[in-house]
């Protein structure tokens, strides 16, 4: 007989401003302990040296993480030109040097604007991708390099912010799976030199931007004051912008029991979620019920929120 995980039944989303020096999982576990939460997960790993937005999903909010993982992201980064490191970030040893490019901010604007759209990226060895069941970073630490297939990612926007040689500050809005370390290296390579990221901050994940982010220190203070749950966003906050279907009591009962419910006429528009047939489902008093799929005038349950 399996044991029930200890802790409180906590449901919702916390937008953590992850500090540098912690892995995403270490940050998650610290917040989880503060909430004494039974179930928690994060949506998209940030490297230990990176800071910024790390959505943490507690309880039933974890049923929305798959769509947040697929969402686009935005970052602010600083690339240090003239030095390449083994890891592409400040944590690795310098493995190559090169000249500081003779270019101004206007030149960077023209260069980066030409790099937007779909591009092919080769994932770095220092990444969590797996080769024959082992993370690439484990192999890299042993000095082993294996072939990696290029993957197509999309750069929606790539804008230089400041150029104070040898450091370029830039922002990028990109699809999932984009490696900003590799992007910095590619920018440098196009100028005949090398670079690595010296800082990285995530600004946006899907519908979430910097508004509402809280630090570990703020959460610790809230835990002491007994106001921690005030930092929880609704369980379906990650579905903001999705078309919404409102069910009456009869439809809500059917849906939460795992059965199809009749889709009410009107009240929603298909096309603002991916894929477009998915909808956010609410019951009476706008209680979140889960994620549904529209089929032939019915709402089929895809993920049902079950609170206890």
N, C-alpha and C positions, 0 to 999 in steps of 0.2 A: 504494500500500500504506500503510495507516494505521499510525502509530507507536504503540507501547504507552506509556501514560502512565508516567512514571518514579515511583519511590517504592516503599515497602514495601506488601505485601499485608496490610492491617490490617482486622480484622473485629470489630465490637462497638459499644457505645454509651458515650459519655461524657456525664455530666450536668454541664454547665458552669454555674457561677454567673457569668453575664455581667456585666461591670462597666459602669457608666455611661460614655458617651463613645465607645463602639464600636458600629458597626452589627452586626447578627447575622452578616453575611457576613465582616466584618473579624475578628470573634471566631473564627469558624469557620476562617478561613485561618491565623490565628496558631496555633491548636491543631493544625491539619493539618500545618503545617510542623514542629511539635514531634515529631509522630509520623512525619513523612516518609511520610504515608499517600498511597496511590495514588488513593483515591476517598473522598469525604466529602460530607456534606450536613447541613443542620439542619432541625428540624421546627417551623416556626412562627416568624415574624419577631417580634423585639422591637425597639421603637424605640430609637435610640441613647441617649436619656436614661434608658431603663428598665433595670432590673437583674433578676437572678434566673435561674430555671431555663430553660436552653436545651439540650435534648437534641441531641447531635451523633451522627450515625450514620455509621460507617465501613464501607467494603466492603459485604459482603452485608447488613449491618443496614439499608442504605438501602432494601431491599425491604419494610421495614415502615413507612416514613415516611408513606405514604398514610393509614394508619390512625391514626397519631399526629397528623397534621394535622387529622383529623376529630374527635379526642378533645376532651373538655371541658377547661377550664382554670380555674385559680384564681389570684387576684391580691390583693395588698394595695396600696392606693392612698391618696394624699393629694390632696384637692381644695382649692384656694385660692379662696375665695369673694370676690366683689367685683371681679374682673378676668377678662375673657375675652381670649384671645390668638388670633392668626390660625391657629395650628396646634393649639390646644387643649392645649398643653403648654408647658413653660418656654422652649422654643426659639423661640417666635414672639413678635412684638411685640404689645403690648396694643392691642386694637381697640375695647374697650368696658368700661365700669365700671358697677357697680351696688351696691346696699346690702348690708351684711352681714345675713343673716337673723336675726331675733329668735326663736330656737328652741333648745331644749335637747337633750341626747342622747336623752332619752326620746321627744321629738318626732321626731327623726331615725329612731329605731327603728320608730316607727309608719309614717312616710313610706316608708322603704325596704322594709319588709315588704310594702307594698302595690304595689311595683313588680316583684315577682318573678313568674316565669312567662314566657309568651311575650310579647315586645314587638316592635314595629317600630322599627328604627333606620335612619336615613339615613346612609350611610357619609360620613365627612368628606372634604373635598377633599384634605387632606394625608393621603393613603393610597396604597397600592400598587395599588389597583384600576385597571383600564385603561378608557380611553374612546377608541374608534377606534384601538386599538393603543398608546396612550400612557398611562403612569401618571398618575393624577390629580394627584400631587404636582408633577409637571413643569408641568402646566397652572396649578396654584395659584401656583407661583413666578412665573409670567408674568402673574399677576393675572386669569387666566381661570377662570370658574366655569361648570360644566356641570350640567345636571339629573342627579340620582342617584335611583335607585329605592330605596325603603325595603325592607329585608330583615328577615325574621323571625328573631330569635335568642331564646334561652332563658336567663333568669337563674334558676339553681337556688337560689341563696341570695345575699342582699345584706344585710350586717350592718355597722352603724356600730361603730367601735372607740373613737373618742375625738373630742370636739368642743372644740377650743381655738380659738375664733374668731380669725381667719377660716379656720382649716384644719380640715377634716373628714377623719379617717382611717377607711377602711372596707375591708372584704374582700368579694370577689364570686367566686362559683363560677358559671361560665357556659359556654354552648355555644361551638363554634368560630365565628369571624366576628364576635364581639362586640367593639365598640370601647369601651374603658374611658374614653377621652377624651370620646367622645360621651355616655357614661353620666353622667359628672360634669357635663357641660353640661345634660343633661336633668334631673338632680336639682336643679341651681340654677334652671332655668327653672320647675320646679314650685313654687319658692318666690319667684318673681318677681324673680330676679336672675341673675347670671352667675358663671361659675367656670371654672377650668382645672386640669388635673392638674399638681401640682408634683413628684410622685414616683410611680413605678409599679414594683412588684416582682412577678414571677411566682413563684408558690409551687408549682404543680402542673400537670403535663401528662399527661392520661390516667392510667396506672398509676404515674407517677413523681411523688414528692413531694420535699421538700427534702433528705431523707436521701440521702447519697452525693454531693451536689453538691461540686464542686471548683473552685477559683479558677484563674485563669491563673497566678498566682504559685506555687500548689501544683503545677501541671503543669510549670512551668518548673523547679522544684526537683526534681521526679521525673525529668525528662529528664536533668538533670545527674547524678542518682544512678543512672540506668539502671533506674528502676522505673516508667517511664511506663505500660507495659502493664497494671500492676496496677490502674489506674483504669478499665480497659475492662470494662463489663458484658457479659453474653452477647449474642450477635447477635440473639436473639429476646426480649430483655428487655422490649421494647415491647409484647409480646403477653401479658404477665403477666395472669392472670385469664381468659384464653381457655380454652375446653375443649381438652383435649389428647388426641391419639390417638397411642398407642405402637405402632410397627410392628416386626415381626421383621425378620430380615436379608433375607428374600425380599421382603417388602413394601417395605422401605427401598430396596432395589435398584431395584424397579419405579418407585417414586415419584421417586427422584433421576434416573432416566432419562426422566422426563416422562410416565410411564404411570400409570394408575389402579392403586391397591393395595386389596386387600380390607380393609375396616374391621373391626378386631377387635371382638367383641361386648363391650358394656359399657366401663367404664373412662373414660367421658367423659359430660358432660351438655351437651345443646344448650340454648342460651339465654343464656349469659353473654358472648357476643361479638356484634358487630354487623357484618354480618347473622349470624343464628344458625347458618347452615350452614357458616361458616368455623371452622376448627380449627387449632391449633398442632400440628405434626407432629414427633414425635421418633422416632429410630431406636434401635438397641441402645445400651446405656450412656447413654441419654438425650441422644444427639447431636442437636442441632437440625437438621431437614431442610428446614423451610420452612412455608408456609401451604397448607393443603388445603381442599377443599370437599367436604362429604359429599353423595353422590348415590347413592341406591339401594344402600346397603350397601358403597359404595366410597369411597375418598379420592382425589379428583381433584387433581393438582398445580395450584396457582394461582401460587405463588411458590416456587421451589426455590433453596435456598442452595447455592452452588458455591464452595468454598474452594480457593485455590491458593497 
